[in-house]
Amino acid sequence: MRRFRFDNPEAVAADITEKYGFDGDLLDLFANNQGAVVHKWHHYIPIYDRYFAPWRNTPVRFLEIGVNKGGSLQMWRRYFGDAAVLYGIDINPDCARFDGQAGQVRIGSQADPDFLNQVVDEMGGVDVILDDGSHQMPHVRASFQVLFPRLETGGIYMVEDLHTAYIDKFGGGYRNSANFFRFLRELTDDMHHWYHKKGLRHPEYEASFSGIHVHDSIAVIDKMPTHRPVHSRVG
Ligand SMILES: C[S@@+](CC[C@H](N)C(=O)[O-])C[C@H]1O[C@@H](n2cnc3c(N)ncnc32)[C@H](O)[C@@H]1O
C-alpha cells in the first residue's frame, strides 16, 4: 500500500497525536521503537489502546496471529507488562527464533483448527486475540470459527488490516461473499434476532457476541453472553 505510506519517520508520533488526539504510552512504544521492526497504520495505535488498555498490567492471555519479525510481540510485552501471557503464531518456521523472547511463539497455520486448539490449550485459555496473519479472507474466517468459541467470556477478538476485505488477492472484493464485513453484517443480524423472524445465520456462536465494532480496517468482536432484551418505564 505504497500510496498510503507516511514518509516522515521523524514525525510519526506528532502525526498520530495531531490527527487522532492520542498521546498514551503506546504512542511512545510504537513511534520511538528501537527494537525489531513494527509496521502499523497510524490510526491503529489509539484503537489498540482503546480496547487493550483494561488488560494492561494483568495476567491477560493474549494471542497474536502473525509474528513476522517479532517486533509487535516486543511492543505488546512492553505495553501489557510482565504478568501477561503472550503467544504469537506464524506459519513461517523462521519465526521460531523469537520463541521465549517477548513471548512464546508456535509455528503452524491460522487455518489449522487442531493447531489453534493446541495453542489455546497450552495458554490455559485466551482473553484477547489479534489476527494480523495472512489476511486471506478464508483464513480470517477459519481462525475466527475456531478461536471465538475458545475466547474467555469478557474477552475480545480483533482483526486488523481488513482493507484486504476489498482486495481480490486476499479473497476479498466489494461486497463479495467472502468479504469479512459481510460476515460481520450477518453477525449483526444475529445479534438482532429478537426483532426479526429469519433466525440465526450463525447458530454456532450461540449469539455470544455482545458488541461488534468496526473501524477503518479493524473489527473488534466482544464476547459476552446475551440476554433477551427487556425495557422498563421508570419514574
Ligand atoms: C503482517 S505480518 C505480522 C506482523 C506482526 N504482527 C507485526 O505487527 O509486526 C503477517 C504474518 O502472518 C504470517 N502468516 C501468513 N500466513 C499465515 C497462516 N496461514 N498462519 C499463520 N501465520 C501466517 C506471515 O508469515 C507473516 O509473518
The ligand as an SDF file (V2000), in Angstrom:
LIG
                    3D

 27 29  0  0  0  0  0  0  0  0999 V2000
    1.6840   -8.6700    8.7280 C   0  0  0  0  0  0  0  0  0  0  0  0
    2.7940   -9.9250    9.2810 S   0  0  0  0  0  0  0  0  0  0  0  0
    2.6260   -9.8650   11.0340 C   0  0  0  0  0  0  0  0  0  0  0  0
    3.2860   -8.6900   11.6030 C   0  0  0  0  0  0  0  0  0  0  0  0
    3.3330   -8.5920   13.0870 C   0  0  0  0  0  0  0  0  0  0  0  0
    2.0600   -8.8600   13.7390 N   0  0  0  0  0  0  0  0  0  0  0  0
    3.7660   -7.1590   13.3510 C   0  0  0  0  0  0  0  0  0  0  0  0
    2.8890   -6.3130   13.6010 O   0  0  0  0  0  0  0  0  0  0  0  0
    4.9590   -6.8970   13.2940 O   0  0  0  0  0  0  0  0  0  0  0  0
    1.8720  -11.3220    8.8150 C   0  0  0  0  0  0  0  0  0  0  0  0
    2.4650  -12.6580    9.2590 C   0  0  0  0  0  0  0  0  0  0  0  0
    1.4790  -13.6490    9.0490 O   0  0  0  0  0  0  0  0  0  0  0  0
    2.1390  -14.8420    8.7280 C   0  0  0  0  0  0  0  0  0  0  0  0
    1.2030  -15.7770    8.0770 N   0  0  0  0  0  0  0  0  0  0  0  0
    0.8670  -15.8440    6.7590 C   0  0  0  0  0  0  0  0  0  0  0  0
    0.0110  -16.8570    6.5520 N   0  0  0  0  0  0  0  0  0  0  0  0
   -0.2180  -17.4200    7.7630 C   0  0  0  0  0  0  0  0  0  0  0  0
   -1.0200  -18.5140    8.2040 C   0  0  0  0  0  0  0  0  0  0  0  0
   -1.7760  -19.2330    7.3490 N   0  0  0  0  0  0  0  0  0  0  0  0
   -0.9960  -18.8330    9.5100 N   0  0  0  0  0  0  0  0  0  0  0  0
   -0.2490  -18.1340   10.3930 C   0  0  0  0  0  0  0  0  0  0  0  0
    0.5270  -17.0870   10.0350 N   0  0  0  0  0  0  0  0  0  0  0  0
    0.5380  -16.7300    8.7400 C   0  0  0  0  0  0  0  0  0  0  0  0
    3.2960  -14.4020    7.8400 C   0  0  0  0  0  0  0  0  0  0  0  0
    4.3190  -15.3790    7.8420 O   0  0  0  0  0  0  0  0  0  0  0  0
    3.6950  -13.0750    8.4780 C   0  0  0  0  0  0  0  0  0  0  0  0
    4.7880  -13.2420    9.3560 O   0  0  0  0  0  0  0  0  0  0  0  0
  1  2  1  0
  2  3  1  0
  2 10  1  0
  3  4  1  0
  4  5  1  0
  5  6  1  0
  5  7  1  0
  7  8  2  0
  7  9  1  0
 10 11  1  0
 11 12  1  0
 11 26  1  0
 12 13  1  0
 13 14  1  0
 13 24  1  0
 14 15  1  0
 14 23  1  0
 15 16  2  0
 16 17  1  0
 17 18  1  0
 17 23  2  0
 18 19  1  0
 18 20  2  0
 20 21  1  0
 21 22  2  0
 22 23  1  0
 24 25  1  0
 24 26  1  0
 26 27  1  0
M  CHG  2   2   1   9  -1
M  END
$$$$
